[in-house]
Amino acid sequence: MISMAVGGVTDTAARFTVKVDTGPAAIEYSTSADMSGSTTSGSEAVDADGVATVEVTGLSAGTRYYWRTVDNGTTDTGATGQLLTDPVAAGQPASFTVACVGDAGLRPVVPGTSGAAPERLSNHPIFDTLRQRAVAEDWARICHLGDICYYDLGSGNHGLSSSATAAQYRDMWDDILAQHRQHQLYRSVPWAYMWDDHDFGPNNSDSTSPGRDNACTVYRERVPSYDLPAGSGANPTYHSFHIGRVLFVVSDTRADRSPNSDPDTSSKTMLGSAQKTWLDNLLATDTSEALVWLMPSQWIGTSSDSWGNFATERDELVQMVEDNGWSGRVLMVNADKHACAIDTGSGGNASFGGWPVVLCAPLDCDSNGNEHTQYDRGMWMRRTGQYATVQAADDGTDVHLTATVWRGDRAMAWTTLNTGTTTRIGAGSPAAVLAL
């Protein structure tokens, strides 16, 4: 086994993307840590790089499984992963916690231990903290909102070629998973991932970036994602999934993005027309009680790379949410800023949808810009160890969401959303809150 990661989890299934020496590849799994009574899946052929995605079905809901990679009939006992299946089928009441993270590799405190550009990677102990908390507290997902590294493929920087070939993107993923703390996390907790600019292409990258098609193609090879509505090949990677009665929307803000320098008119887009049509149809038909919107680019902000520079389309999306009856049932999480922050949506930013917005970074990055006061619950700038959690408590009638921002294992602030009432500040406080 060279690398292994788990994602695409439901109450009865999971997807595993593994890289092995020879192939074909299969998955051995068990409900026992010692792998007793294990079952082995069917085998899947590997590609030219030794990578395969294996889907396992017939799992039990709310159950912790342990898993290993099987290469050409031989189980690799050197590394064991874990996963927790969803507690119930989609659409049924469930309580759970997910973590939201982003940004690791810009002047990191703990650089990578290997790779083509180790100083653009991270092997920080925060990945151990996340894994240990996730396993101990039965978190359902690690949701990564981008800049998993800072290779800036296509820029020609950091000693890397400017060609942004598919081979470079594959090497980038090899380098990420060669960082043992990240590798342990992504094989131990079901993972949902969406890129931002630095892991998609150069800084502030968009649909004109030289590696755009290769990034989209290799994502499908190396990320164990949920089904991608745009299909195979060099298409955007937006998607959605459910846990209980909560819909998660994962927006791709890079693959079909207009250049930031374009005039802010109705033709300027961050999502692209196909993604917006898909989103409109999803919101019109989905019967979930609440929506957690995973949006890599900053919804609140004034920088040229934020939604503040795409205000026309942002207004369009706000109207789409309202027209489809989701007002009062949305919580949004962003990364990109290299900060944690919370806005309740009830203050001066109510015109941006009126829903809570949370920043969930950085894992291990230098500061990005200055602290600002747009977020009514505050902003916390720090180089390392910051992330957010979203906890859902479902009583069968309403879903109560609590978003908390963390520094290591210390809570800094929180906001809540109850789908049966209105957004509230500070209700359902964490057990320990860092004095501000």
N, C-alpha and C positions, 0 to 999 in steps of 0.2 A: 504494500500500500504506500502511495506517495501522498495523497491527500483525500479527505473525506468531509462532507458537509451534509446537513439534513435540513429540509424545508418542505413546503407544500403540504403541511400537516392538516388533517381534518380529524374527526372523531374516529375514523376507521382506516386511515391511509396516511402514508408519508412518502416523500421523494428523497432520494439519496444520490448525490453526485460525487463520484469517486474517481480518482486517478490511480491506476495500478500499473504493474510492471509489464504484464503480458495480456491478460484478459482471456476469456470473457469475465465479466464482473457480476457478482451476486452479493446479497446481504444476508448475513446470519443475525437473527434477532431472538431475544428472550425477555421475559419479565423478571428474570433473576440476574443479579449483577455478576454471578459466576458463570453465566451463560448456560446453566443447566436447563434441560428441556427445550433447547433452542430449535428454531425453524429456519430453513434456508430458502430464500426466494428463488425464482427462476433467474437464469443468467441473461445478461445483456451484452451484446458485442460492444467493444470499445472503438473509439475513433483512432485516427492516426497518432494522436497524442496519448492514447491509453485512457481516455476519459469515457465514462458511461453514466447515464442517469437511470436508476433503478427505482421503480415504483412498487411499493409493498401495500397490499390491501388486506382486508379482513382483520384489522386490528381492533382491539377493544377500546371503548371510550374511557377517558379519564385514567389512563394506565401509563405507567412509566415503563419504557422498553430500553434495553441495552442492545447495542448493535456493533457488528464488526464487518469488515470487508472480506469477501471471498474472491480470490484471484485465481482463475483457471482451476477451480475446484479446491484450492487450499486456503483455509481461513488464516488471515493475518491476525495473530494474537497480540501484536505489539501496541495496538491502540483500540480502545473501546469507546464508542459514542453512546449518547443517551437521547431520548426524546420523550415528551409527555404528549399523549394524544389529547385532543379537545374533549372537554367534559361531557358534552352532549352534541347531538346533531345540530347543524345550522338551523336557526329559527326557533330553537328551544331556549328557555331561560337558563342562563349560566353566569356565574361570577368567576372572574379571572384577572390576571395581571399580565401586561406586556411591558417590555422596556423599549424605549426609543433612543437611538444613539446616532452619532455622526462625527466626522472630522477627525482624522488621525494621520499625521504624517507631514505637517508643515512645521519645520523646525521643531521636531518632537523632542520631548524630554528623554524618552527612551527610544532611540532609532531602531530600525530593523537590524537583525543579526546577520542578514544575508540579502542577496538580490542584486539586480542591476543598478538600483539606486537606493541603498539602505536608508539614507537620510531622508527619503520621501515616504518611508514606511514607519510603522510603530509596533513595538513589542512591549507596550507599557503594562504594568501590573493591573491597571484598571480592567483589562480583559479578564483577569482572574477573578477580580471582585464581582464582575457581572456574572460570570459563570457560577461562582459559588452561591451568590444570592439567588440566581435563577433556579438552580437545582434545589437549594434549601427551601425556597419559598414557592416552588412549583409555578414559576412564570410560564406563560403559554408561548411567548415569542420573544426574540430579539429582532426589533424592526430597525434596520440600518438605513438612514436617510442620506447616505452618500458621502463622498470624499473619503472612501475607505483607504485610499492612498492618494498621493499627490504626484503621480507620474506625468501628468500633463501631456499625454501622448499626442504627437503632432506638432508640439511646440519646438522640438529640437533642443530642449533644455535638459539639465540634470545628467548630461552625458548620454542621453537617449536619442536615437534616430528620429528625425522629423517625419518619417514616412508613415507611422501609425498603422503598421500592417497587422493582419490578424495574428500573426506569430508574436508580435509585441504584446498584444492584449492577452494572449495565452500565457506568455512569460510573466506579465504583470500579475495574473491570477496565481501562477505558481509561486511568485515571490510573496504575495499576501499570505497564502496558506503555509508558506515556509516559516512564518513567524509563529512560534509554537503556542503562544498565549492566544492569539487570534484563532489558530487552528483548533485548539481545544474548545474554545467557545462555540464555534460554528458547527462542531460535530456533537456538542453536548446540549444545545438548546435549538429548537426549530427556529429557522432564520428566514426573515423576509427582507429583501434588499432592493434599493433603488439608487442608482448613481446620482451624483451631482456633477459639477463641471470638471473637477480635477481627475476623477476616475473615468469620465467619459471622453475627455479630450483636454485641450489647453484651458487655462484660466478663462472663465466666462464663456465657455464653449457653447455652440449652438448647432443647428442643422447643417451649417457650412463647414464644420470642422472636418479635417482631412480623414480622421479615423471613424467618422460617424457610422458607416455601414459595418465596419469591422467590429466596432464596439457592440452594436446590436446583435450581430451574429455570434460573437464569443460569449456574450451574456447568456444566450440560450444553451451554450455548451457547458458553462461552468457554474451557473447559479441554479440551485434546485427550487425554482420558483413555482408559483401557482400558474395555471394556464394563462397564456398571454393572448388577449383578444385580437391583437394585430396579426397573429399568425407567426409563421416561421421566417427565417432569413433576416434581412436588414431592415426590420420594422421596429417601431417603438416598443417599449417594454412595459407600458402601463398595465395594471391589472387590479383585481380586487380579491378579497377573501372574507370569510365570516368566522366569527367565534360567537357562539350562542346567538343572541339577537342584536349583535353589533356588526355592522358592515364596515370593513376597512377598505378604503380606496387608496391605491398607491399610484401617484401621478408621476409620469415621465416628463420632466420639464426641460429636456435637452434635445432629444432626437429630432423633433419637428419644430424647434424653437426658432423664431426670427432673430436676427442680430439685435443686440441691445441698442445699437445706434439707429435703428429704423424709427421713423416717426410713430408716436403712440396714437394709431388710428385703429379702426375696426379690422384692418388687414394684418395688424401686428399680433403675433400669437406666441405664447409660451408652450401651449399644449398641442396645437395643430388641430385642424378641423375633424380628423377622424377620431382623435381622442375625445374631443368635446361631444361629438355625436354619440360615441359609446357611453360617456358619462351621463349625458342627458337621458338616454334610454335606461341606463342602470338605475338612476335616481327615480325615474318614472315608474319602474316596475318592482324595485326591491321593497320588501315589506319589513325590513329590520326596524328596530326601535330607535337605534342611534347610529351615528356615522362618526368614525374616527378617520380623518383625512390626513394621510401621510404625504406631505408636500415638501420636497427637498428645498426648493427656493423660498426665500423669506416672503411671507404674505404681507407683513408689516415692515416698512422700511423705505428709505429714500435712495438707496444706492442704485446705480445703473443696472445691476444684476438682480435686483429684487422685483417683486410684483409692483412696487411703486412706479417702475418704468414701463409697466404693462397695465396701467390703470384701466384702460378701456376694456380689456379682456377680463380683468378682475371684476369689474362691475357686471359684465356679462355672466360670469360664474355665480356671483351673488344672486343675480336675478334667477338663474337656473335653479339654485338651491331653493329659493322662495317659491318659484312656480311649481316645483315638484313636492312641496309640502314638508321640507326638511328644516324649516326655521325652528330654532330652539332645540335642535337635536344633533348639532354638529360640534365636534371638537377637532381642531387642527394642530398638527405638530410639524415644525420645521427644524432643519439643521442650518448649515452654511455660515451662520454668524460667528461661530466659535464662542458662543455664550449660551447660558441658560437664561430664560426670561419667561414671564407669564403675562398675558393680557386677558382679562376676563371677558372682553367684548362689550362691556357695559359702560365704558368710558368714552374717550374721544375717538376711539377707533371703531365705534359701532357701525360706521358707514362701510366698513370693510367686511360686512356680513353679520356683525353682532355676536359672533361665536367666540369662545375661548381659543387663544392661539398660544402655543407653547414652543419655545426654543429648547433644544435638547443636546447641546454640545458645549465644549469639544471633549472628545476622548483623550487626544494628545496632540494639541496644535498650539502654535503661537497665537496671540490675540489678533483679532481681525477687526480693525477700526476702533471707534470709540464707543463707550457706553452711552446710551441715549435713553430718554424718558418716555418713549412712545408706549411702552408696556406698563399698564397701570399697577401691576403687582411687583414690578422691578426687573432688573437685569443683573446678572452675575457673570463678570468676565474672569476667566482663569485659563491657564494654559492646558490643564489636564484634569481628568477624572470627573467630568460632568456629563450628566445624561438625565433622562426623564423616565418616569413610569406612568402608565395609564391603568388604573384599576377600575374594573366594572363590577358593580353590585346590582344584581337583577332580582327583584322581589316577585317577578312574574307579571307585574303591571308596568312599573317604570324601571328604567335603567339609570343608575346613578354612577357617573364617571368622576373619578378623582385623578387629576393630573398633578404629579409631584415632580419637582426638579431636585436633583441630588448632586452632591459633591462627595464622591466616594460612597460611604454608607450613611451619610448625614443628609437629611432632608433640609432644603432651604426655603421652599415655599410651595404652595399648592393652590389649586382652584378646582371647583366642582361644577358639574352640569347634571341636573336631574331632568330627564325627558318629560316628566309629568308636571314640572313647575317652571322655574327659570334658573338662569345661571346664578350661582351663589359663590361668595368668596369665603374661604377659610373653613367651611363646614367639613366634617369628617377628617379632622387633622391627623397627620401621621403620628406615630408613637413618639418620635423624637424630632424636634424641629430646631435647626441651627439658628442660633440667635443672630439677628441681622444688625 
